[in-house]
């Protein structure tokens, strides 16, 4: 098992990722984005669908 440390632009450690395989750059980017956005408000799937319908996107 390998460990990778994800840091922000200033070098501050954001999280440690343990995996059983190789992480791609895209995987590491996704994990960093998840960490950055973890405190953002969420909405339910039903509210998301209603919003997309009202906006004419689905």
N, CA and C of each residue as an Amber inpcrd file, in Angstrom:
protein
   174
   0.8570000  -1.1710000   0.0000000   0.0000000   0.0000000   0.0000000
   0.9050000   1.2360000   0.0000000   0.5140000   2.2290000  -0.7720000
   1.2900000   3.4690000  -0.8310000   0.4910000   4.6070000  -0.2170000
   1.2120000   5.6530000   0.1700000   0.5810000   6.8500000   0.7170000
   1.0220000   8.0380000  -0.1100000   0.0980000   8.9480000  -0.3440000
   0.4050000  10.2100000  -0.9990000  -0.1530000  11.3180000  -0.1220000
   0.5910000  12.3910000   0.0080000   0.1350000  13.5500000   0.7740000
  -0.2690000  14.6280000  -0.2130000  -1.4710000  15.1320000  -0.0600000
  -1.9890000  16.1950000  -0.9110000  -1.7850000  17.5110000  -0.1620000
  -1.1490000  18.4690000  -0.8260000  -0.8870000  19.7720000  -0.2140000
  -1.4740000  20.8740000  -1.0900000  -1.7830000  22.0050000  -0.4610000
  -2.2630000  23.1490000  -1.2350000  -1.0730000  23.9060000  -1.8220000
  -1.3560000  25.0300000  -2.4720000  -0.3120000  25.7870000  -3.1590000
   0.7750000  26.2830000  -2.2090000   0.4260000  26.5060000  -0.9550000
   1.4020000  27.0110000   0.0120000   2.2020000  25.8880000   0.6610000
   1.8710000  24.6460000   0.3270000   2.5790000  23.5060000   0.8980000
   1.9060000  22.9290000   2.1290000   0.7770000  23.5190000   2.5550000
   0.0590000  23.0060000   3.7290000  -0.5810000  21.6670000   3.3800000
  -0.3440000  20.6670000   4.2250000  -0.9100000  19.3410000   3.9960000
  -2.4270000  19.4000000   4.1120000  -3.1140000  18.8370000   3.1170000
  -4.5780000  18.8390000   3.1100000  -5.1400000  17.4650000   3.4710000
  -4.5110000  16.4030000   2.9770000  -4.9920000  15.0580000   3.2780000
  -3.9320000  14.0390000   2.8850000  -4.0920000  12.8290000   3.4010000
  -3.2340000  11.7050000   3.0420000  -4.1150000  10.6920000   2.3400000
  -3.6340000  10.1850000   1.2100000  -4.3910000   9.2170000   0.4280000
  -3.6550000   7.8890000   0.4700000  -4.3390000   6.8610000   0.9020000
  -3.7730000   5.5220000   0.8690000  -4.5050000   4.7510000  -0.2130000
  -3.7530000   4.0340000  -1.0040000  -4.4160000   3.2490000  -2.0400000
  -3.6720000   1.9490000  -2.2630000  -4.3180000   1.0750000  -2.9940000
  -3.7500000  -0.2290000  -3.2910000  -3.2590000  -0.2970000  -4.7250000
  -3.3830000   0.7740000  -5.4510000  -2.9570000   0.8150000  -6.8380000
  -2.2970000   2.1440000  -7.1320000  -2.0940000   2.4190000  -8.3740000
  -1.4290000   3.6490000  -8.7710000  -2.4650000   4.7540000  -8.9910000
  -2.2140000   5.9220000  -8.4360000  -3.0820000   7.0750000  -8.6530000
  -2.6140000   7.8300000  -9.8880000  -3.5690000   8.2620000 -10.6780000
  -3.2390000   9.1030000 -11.8160000  -3.2400000  10.5620000 -11.3700000
  -2.7120000  11.4320000 -12.1880000  -2.7520000  12.8670000 -11.8750000
  -4.1940000  13.3360000 -11.7300000  -5.0820000  12.7690000 -12.5600000
  -6.4980000  13.1360000 -12.4790000  -7.0900000  12.7150000 -11.1420000
  -6.7420000  11.5250000 -10.6640000  -7.2230000  11.0640000  -9.3560000
  -6.7840000  12.0160000  -8.2550000  -5.5140000  12.4090000  -8.2850000
  -4.9760000  13.3020000  -7.2620000  -5.6720000  14.6590000  -7.3280000
  -5.9040000  15.1510000  -8.5320000  -6.6180000  16.4280000  -8.6850000
  -8.0320000  16.3180000  -8.1230000  -8.7360000  15.2290000  -8.4620000
 -10.0980000  15.0370000  -7.9540000 -10.1150000  15.0450000  -6.4290000
  -9.1770000  14.3440000  -5.8150000  -9.1250000  14.2920000  -4.3540000
  -8.8630000  15.6680000  -3.7540000  -8.0130000  16.4510000  -4.3850000
  -7.7410000  17.8030000  -3.9030000  -8.9860000  18.6760000  -4.0000000
  -9.7300000  18.5440000  -5.1040000 -10.9590000  19.3220000  -5.2730000
 -11.9970000  18.8940000  -4.2330000 -12.1190000  17.5820000  -3.9810000
 -13.0500000  17.1210000  -2.9480000 -12.7210000  17.7600000  -1.6070000
 -11.4450000  17.8000000  -1.2720000 -11.0150000  18.3800000  -0.0040000
 -11.3580000  19.8690000   0.0630000 -11.0900000  20.5960000  -1.0210000
 -11.3670000  22.0320000  -1.0530000 -12.8480000  22.3380000  -0.9040000
 -13.6990000  21.4470000  -1.4220000 -15.1290000  21.7410000  -1.4710000
 -15.9350000  21.0530000  -0.3860000 -15.2800000  20.3880000   0.5530000
 -16.0040000  19.5700000   1.5320000 -16.9500000  20.3690000   2.4200000
 -16.7250000  21.6520000   2.5870000 -17.5900000  22.4600000   3.4570000
 -18.6340000  23.2630000   2.6990000 -18.7120000  23.0630000   1.3870000
 -19.7200000  23.7820000   0.6020000 -21.1020000  23.1930000   0.8820000
 -22.1290000  24.0090000   0.7710000 -23.4860000  23.4890000   1.0020000
 -23.8610000  22.4590000  -0.0550000 -24.7220000  21.5500000   0.3170000
 -25.1830000  20.5150000  -0.6130000 -26.6810000  20.6610000  -0.8440000
 -27.1590000  20.0120000  -1.9090000 -28.6020000  19.9400000  -2.1720000
 -28.9440000  18.4890000  -2.4830000 -30.1950000  18.1540000  -2.3150000
 -30.6230000  16.7850000  -2.5890000 -30.6850000  16.5510000  -4.0960000
 -30.6660000  15.2960000  -4.4810000 -30.7600000  14.9400000  -5.8920000
 -32.0750000  15.4350000  -6.4790000 -33.1640000  15.3180000  -5.7160000
 -34.4710000  15.7770000  -6.2060000 -34.4750000  17.2790000  -6.4640000
 -33.8410000  18.0560000  -5.5790000 -33.7630000  19.5050000  -5.7890000
 -32.9000000  19.8240000  -7.0040000 -31.8240000  19.0640000  -7.1970000
 -30.9690000  19.2610000  -8.3600000 -31.7500000  18.9930000  -9.6430000
 -32.4830000  17.8840000  -9.6770000 -33.2920000  17.5700000 -10.8630000
 -34.3160000  18.6440000 -11.1340000 -34.9920000  19.1330000 -10.1010000
 -36.0020000  20.1870000 -10.2720000 -35.3570000  21.4520000 -10.8240000
 -34.1820000  21.8100000 -10.3190000 -33.4850000  23.0010000 -10.7940000
 -33.0880000  22.8440000 -12.2610000 -32.5500000  21.6830000 -12.6240000
 -32.1580000  21.4490000 -14.0210000 -33.3690000  21.4850000 -14.9450000
 -34.5000000  20.9440000 -14.4880000 -35.7250000  20.9810000 -15.2920000
 -36.2210000  22.4130000 -15.4490000 -36.2050000  23.1730000 -14.3530000
 -36.7080000  24.5470000 -14.4300000 -35.8110000  25.4260000 -15.2970000
 -34.5350000  25.0560000 -15.3860000 -33.5940000  25.7900000 -16.2380000
 -33.6040000  25.2780000 -17.6870000 -34.4400000  24.2510000 -17.9510000
 -34.5410000  23.7010000 -19.2930000 -33.3440000  22.8720000 -19.7270000
 -32.5950000  22.3800000 -18.7700000 -31.4000000  21.6020000 -19.1030000
 -31.6810000  20.1080000 -19.2160000 -32.8120000  19.6640000 -18.6660000
 -33.2220000  18.2580000 -18.8330000 -34.7150000  18.2060000 -19.0870000
